[in-house]
Amino acid sequence: DRRHPRLGMYSDFDWNHAPLSSYAAPVGAGVVYLIIVATLPKFVPAGGFKGLKPIFIVHNYFLSAWSLLMFLGCLWEMGMRMRAENDVQWAYCEKPIDGKAQGPLYFWS
């Protein structure tokens, strides 16, 4: 058994109990985004803020590193599942039991 007490959400991941898994989360995020986009021009100077390029660079590196971590997590869990099931067919055509997306692979994806 690969379960670890402190990694409960990781090993027993279930979309139904995941943070922000309700339909209200993306709808709310979209509304907040539209409000920010609509009001931001009123607070930003005409030429924009100067000196933000280093912050943008750090932000992009952070997003790239996070994406790499997610890719490696998915790759690792796919390898673990291939070893456990001794099959690769599920990687091409997943047939979730009872339509449930759960487990470590879904945590990473």
C-alpha contacts under 8 A as a table, 3 or more apart, distances in Angstrom:
res1	aa1	res2	aa2	distance
2	R	11	S	7.50
3	R	7	L	7.10
3	R	8	G	7.20
3	R	11	S	5.75
4	H	7	L	5.21
4	H	8	G	6.57
4	H	11	S	7.48
5	P	8	G	5.76
7	L	10	Y	5.15
7	L	11	S	6.16
8	G	11	S	5.45
8	G	12	D	5.69
8	G	13	F	7.51
9	M	12	D	5.33
9	M	13	F	4.94
9	M	14	D	7.92
10	Y	13	F	5.23
10	Y	103	G	7.19
10	Y	104	P	5.53
10	Y	107	F	6.22
11	S	103	G	5.86
11	S	104	P	5.28
12	D	102	Q	7.08
12	D	103	G	5.41
12	D	104	P	7.00
13	F	17	H	7.79
13	F	18	A	7.30
13	F	102	Q	5.32
13	F	103	G	4.78
13	F	104	P	6.10
13	F	106	Y	7.14
13	F	107	F	5.86
14	D	17	H	5.64
14	D	18	A	6.25
14	D	100	K	7.79
14	D	101	A	6.48
14	D	102	Q	4.39
14	D	103	G	6.49
14	D	106	Y	7.86
14	D	107	F	7.86
15	W	18	A	5.01
15	W	21	S	6.36
15	W	101	A	6.41
15	W	102	Q	6.44
16	N	21	S	6.49
16	N	22	S	7.99
17	H	21	S	7.09
18	A	21	S	5.41
20	L	24	A	7.95
20	L	25	A	5.32
20	L	26	P	7.93
21	S	25	A	6.86
22	S	25	A	5.81
23	Y	26	P	6.16
23	Y	27	V	6.53
24	A	27	V	5.16
24	A	28	G	5.71
25	A	28	G	5.20
25	A	29	A	6.08
26	P	29	A	4.94
26	P	30	G	6.02
27	V	30	G	5.10
27	V	31	V	6.29
28	G	31	V	5.12
28	G	32	V	6.18
29	A	32	V	5.13
29	A	33	Y	6.04
30	G	33	Y	5.02
30	G	34	L	6.19
31	V	34	L	5.17
31	V	35	I	6.23
32	V	35	I	5.11
32	V	36	I	6.19
33	Y	36	I	5.12
33	Y	37	V	6.12
34	L	37	V	5.07
34	L	38	A	6.03
35	I	38	A	5.12
35	I	39	T	6.12
36	I	39	T	5.26
36	I	40	L	5.58
37	V	40	L	5.46
37	V	41	P	7.54
38	A	41	P	7.05
39	T	42	K	5.69
39	T	43	F	7.30
40	L	43	F	5.42
40	L	44	V	6.29
41	P	44	V	5.30
41	P	45	P	7.82
44	V	48	G	5.91
44	V	49	F	7.11
45	P	48	G	5.08
45	P	49	F	6.75
49	F	52	L	6.68
51	G	54	P	7.14
52	L	55	I	5.28
52	L	56	F	6.34
53	K	56	F	5.07
53	K	57	I	6.23
54	P	57	I	5.03
54	P	58	V	6.26
55	I	58	V	5.17
55	I	59	H	6.04
56	F	59	H	4.96
56	F	60	N	6.11
57	I	60	N	5.17
57	I	61	Y	6.23
58	V	61	Y	5.09
58	V	62	F	6.12
59	H	62	F	5.10
59	H	63	L	6.29
60	N	63	L	5.11
60	N	64	S	6.09
61	Y	64	S	5.03
61	Y	65	A	6.06
62	F	65	A	5.14
62	F	66	W	6.12
63	L	66	W	5.08
63	L	67	S	6.12
64	S	67	S	5.10
64	S	68	L	6.17
65	A	68	L	5.03
65	A	69	L	6.19
66	W	69	L	5.05
66	W	70	M	6.30
67	S	70	M	5.09
67	S	71	F	6.15
68	L	71	F	5.02
68	L	72	L	6.09
69	L	72	L	5.18
69	L	73	G	6.04
70	M	73	G	5.01
70	M	74	C	6.18
70	M	108	W	5.55
70	M	109	S	7.06
71	F	74	C	5.18
71	F	75	L	6.08
71	F	108	W	7.66
72	L	75	L	4.92
72	L	76	W	5.96
73	G	76	W	5.12
73	G	77	E	6.17
73	G	105	L	7.70
73	G	108	W	5.82
74	C	77	E	5.20
74	C	78	M	6.01
74	C	105	L	5.77
74	C	108	W	5.48
74	C	109	S	6.52
75	L	78	M	5.13
75	L	79	G	6.24
76	W	79	G	5.13
76	W	80	M	6.24
77	E	80	M	4.91
77	E	81	R	6.04
77	E	104	P	6.69
77	E	105	L	5.38
78	M	81	R	5.11
78	M	82	M	6.03
78	M	91	A	7.87
78	M	105	L	6.85
79	G	82	M	5.07
79	G	83	R	6.23
80	M	83	R	5.21
80	M	84	A	6.16
81	R	84	A	4.92
81	R	85	E	5.93
81	R	86	N	7.86
82	M	85	E	5.33
82	M	86	N	5.25
82	M	87	D	5.49
82	M	88	V	5.89
83	R	86	N	5.07
83	R	87	D	7.53
87	D	90	W	7.34
88	V	91	A	5.61
88	V	92	Y	7.52
89	Q	92	Y	5.55
89	Q	93	C	6.41
89	Q	94	E	7.79
90	W	93	C	5.09
90	W	94	E	4.61
90	W	95	K	7.07
91	A	94	E	6.21
95	K	99	G	7.61
96	P	99	G	4.88
96	P	100	K	5.71
96	P	101	A	6.50
97	I	100	K	5.97
101	A	106	Y	6.37
102	Q	105	L	7.61
102	Q	106	Y	5.69
102	Q	107	F	7.49
103	G	106	Y	5.62
103	G	107	F	6.45
104	P	107	F	4.84
104	P	108	W	6.58
105	L	108	W	5.45
105	L	109	S	6.39
106	Y	109	S	4.94
